[in-house]
């Protein structure tokens, strides 16, 4: 077995964020699986086991995230030093909202295991609302980054599209027109050279479906929820595994 792969696997497994993303993938993957099996009337017993697995992993993840609200508050304080005002406020407010959403998740976890008697729907709705705000702020940052990247590439294309030089020293001035990248080629170039921001955009768009459905703003099947949650989790795993795919600053 490749030693680099083993090293990366050990490093990934040592990160609480990596394990959380892996558990999240199994959680939403099982949700998609039981929806699919239920749709085609496959063994109700298997469906029931997959549903219990998803619920157990959801509770486990809430326990694993105990105290992470402090991490997000600390991250928000660090992001206040960013020079770009849009990045500074979108990242800072996103982390603060995420900290509050996680705090509500801790309350939900306490209710699930019987440590406290709570109104589950009330706290779940509050958590979902703060999660939506977090994702909107994340998407704002993603769109800002993408606009910045595309604007820079358009300026480069414009600068390179027409250059002049002198032929035979100084006597014959000639303008050379170089072939320009098409809009499609330009977009593909932006995506391939800035994979982190486009992957983050995909992750946030997939995640947005979940709290919107939870609050009743959209109506999607458990299968769609499981699929979008799985895609989002895969992107999270990829960015944790490969630091080059992680959005910076974050």
N, C-alpha and C positions, 0 to 999 in steps of 0.2 A: 504494500500500500504506500502511496506517495507520502513522504514525510511532511511535506508542506500542507497537504490536506489534513493529516492527523493534527499538526500544530494548530491549524485554523479551527479544526473541530473542537480541540481542547479549549482554545481561547473563546470560541463561540459559546461553549457549554458553561464556561466560567462566568459569563455575563448574565446577570439577572434579566436584562432586556432581551437577550437572545433566547433564553428559555421561555420568557413570556410570549415572544412572537411565535415560537414553536408550538406552545400550548394553544395559542390563539388560532393558529392554522388548523390544528386538530379539532378545536372547538367548532369552528365554522365549517370545516370540512365534514364533520359528522352531521352538522345541521343540514348541509346540502345532501348528504348521503341518505339520511332518514326521510327527507322530503321526496327524493327521487324514488326510494323504495316504496314509500307509502303511496305515491302517485300510481305506481304500477302493481299495487296490491301484493307486494312481496312481504313474506313473514312478519307479521305484527310484532313478534317477539324481538326480532333484530331491530326493528324500528324503535321499540321501547328502550332497548339497550343503548342505542345510539343517542336517543334523547337524554337518557340519564347521564351518558358520558359527557355530552355537551354542557348540561347543567352543572355537573361536578367540576368540569374544567373552568367554567365561568366563575364558580365560587372559589376555586383554587387560585385563579389569577387575581381575584380581588384580595385574597389573603397575601399573595406574593407582593402586591403593590402597596402594602401597608407602609406608610412613612415616605413614599415617593413624592407626596405633595411637597415635602420640604425640599427635595431635589429640584422640583420645578420652580419653586420660589427662589431658590438659590440661582438657578439658571436665568430667571427673569432679572435678577439683580445684576448678573454679568452682562446680559444683553443691553442694559441701559447705557453701556459705554460704547455701543456701536455708533459710528459717525453718520451713517445713512439714516435719516429720520424714518423712512418707511420701514426699513428692516428693523430699526430699533423698536418702534412701537408695535409693529405687527408681531414680532417674535416675543417681546415682553408681555403683551396682553394675552397672547396665545398661551404662554406658559402659566400665567396667573389663572386663566380660565381653566386650564387643564388641571392645575393644582386643586381648584375648588371642585371640579367634577370628580376627581379621585377621592376627595374628602367625603363627598356624598356616597361614592361607591363603598367606602369603608363602613358607612352607616348601614348601607344595604347588606353588606357582608355580615355585620353584627346581627341584623335581623334574621338573616337566613340560617345562621347556626344557633339562634335562640339566645344570644347574649342580651338582646334588647327587643322590646315590642315596638315596632315602627309601622308607619303607613308606607308600605313598599311602593305603591304607585306614585305617591307624592315625591319621595326621594328619587325614584327612578326618572320621573319627569324632570326634576330639577337637574339631575346629572346629565340627562340628554340635552337639555337646553344649553348648559354650559359647554357641552361637547360640540354642539352645533356652532356656537360662537367661536370656539377654538378652531374648528375646521374652516370656517369662513375666513378667519385671520390667516390661517395657513395658506389657503387658496389665494388670498390677496397677495401674500408674499411670493407665492409661486408665479402668479401672473405678472407681478412686477419684475421678477427675475427674468421671465421669458421675454417680456417686452424689451428689457435692457439688452438681452443677448441678441435678439433679432435686430434691434435698432443698430447695434454695433456691427453686425454682419452686413446689414444693408449699407452702412457708411463705407465699410471696406470694399463691398462690391462696386459701389459708385466710384470710389477713388481709383479702383483698378480697371474699371470698364474702358477708360480712355486715357492713354498716356502718350506723351510726345517725346521724341528724341531727335537728335540731329544726325543726318546722314552725311558721311564724308566730312566730318569735322563740323564746320559752321555754315556751310553754304546752302544745304538743302534741308529745310525743316519739314518734317512729316509727322502726321498724327496716325498712330496705330490704334485701331479698335480691337480690343480683345474680347473673345466670347464671354458673355456674362452668364452667371448661374441663373437658371430659371428659379421661379419662386418655390417650386417643389424641391429642387436641388438645394436651395438655400435652407429650406425648412429641415430637410433630412440632415444637412450639415450641422444645423443648430442642435438637433436632437442627439446625434451621435457624439458631438463634442461636449454636450451638457446633459448627460444622461441622468444625473442626480436630480435636477430640478424637474424634469419631465416625469421621472418615476415618482417623485414626491407629489406631483400634481395628480397622477393616476391614483396613488394611495389615498389622498384626501378626498378625491371624487368618489371613490369606492366606499370609503368610510362614511361619507355624508349620507348615504342611503340609509344607514342603520339608525341614527337618532331621528331622522325625518320620519322613518316608518314607525319608530317607537312612539312618537308624539302624534301620529296619525296624519301628518302632512302629506305623505305619499302612501300608497297601498301597493306593497309588493309581496310576493310569496316567500315562505321560508327558504325556498331554493335560491331565489335571487339574493336574499340576505346572506345565505351561506356562501354563495359564489363570490359576491363582492367582498365579504369579510375574508375569504380565503385569498383572493387576489391581493388585497391590502396587506395581509399577513406575509405573503410571499415577498412582496416588495420590502417590507420591514426586515425580513430575514436576510434578503440580499444586501441591503444597506448595512446591516449589522455584520454580516460575514465579510463584505468587501468595503472598507472605509472609503474607497474612491467613489462609491455610489451614495455616500452619505452627504446630504445637503449641508453646506457650510456657508455662513454660520447657522447653527441650529439651536 
